[in-house]
Amino acid sequence: MLKDNLNEIDPKGATIVCASKYVGSSSIRKMYDLGIKNMGENRAQAFLEKYDELKDLDITWHFIGHLQTNKVKDVINKIDYLHSLDSIKLANEIEKYSNKKLKCFIEINSGEESKSGIDYNDALNFYNELKKYSKIEVVGFMTMAPNTDEENVIKGVFLRLKDFRDSIDKSLYLSMGMSNDYKIALECGATHIRLGSILWKGEY
Ligand SMILES: *Cc1c(COP(=O)(O)O)cnc(C)c1O
């Protein structure tokens, strides 16, 4: 039962962003009725379909996956948060097509196995550059930990992001932690945890 899945989670004050990519609109509706209003999709096409089917609900939509620049104009004015801003090219498209100031997380690359995200070496420059953009409001940083059972490695990744955030502005958000590592992320100061499989257990 979705309700039991939800009851197992203690977000300790952080916002749960439900990764809804695994399920269709009817399941999302059930989750919404249990009080989860933040949904995160990671593919443009699937997002657009669900967005239309769920228009009657007051969902806060997060785009959490890589956003291709050619999809920006279709998606950008329908989402509330983008968790994956990682290039000037993407920022330029947002500047061109967004009709509001879009809340964005800068995605930081925390490991060789992931292709998305900007490197730490470039992240401060990128953050400063984005201040020139009238349609972008940087609200925080996002990262994904490598897929490993080594808790110390995961913790190192999350603490590094927290330290980086602290060095810039402690009031910025931290989007980090998924089903397998959200407890570690919360210990490290996550403000937004992106949960999929743990919430949808039994539903797909
Ligand atoms: C799918 C997804 C999640 C959730 O993953 P789970 O391991 O199922 O909790 C979080 N973040 C992103 C970017 C995703 O694509």
The ligand as an ORCA input file, in Angstrom:
! r2SCAN-3c Opt
* xyz 0 1
  C      14.437      8.146    -10.643
  C      15.147      9.245    -10.011
  C      15.164      9.385     -8.626
  C      14.519      8.398     -7.683
  O      15.196      7.191     -7.726
  P      14.844      5.982     -6.707
  O      16.129      5.294     -6.544
  O      13.819      5.165     -7.394
  O      14.345      6.590     -5.464
  C      15.842     10.474     -8.103
  N      16.460     11.377     -8.884
  C      16.469     11.267    -10.223
  C      17.185     12.292    -11.021
  C      15.823     10.203    -10.835
  O      15.841     10.102    -12.169
*
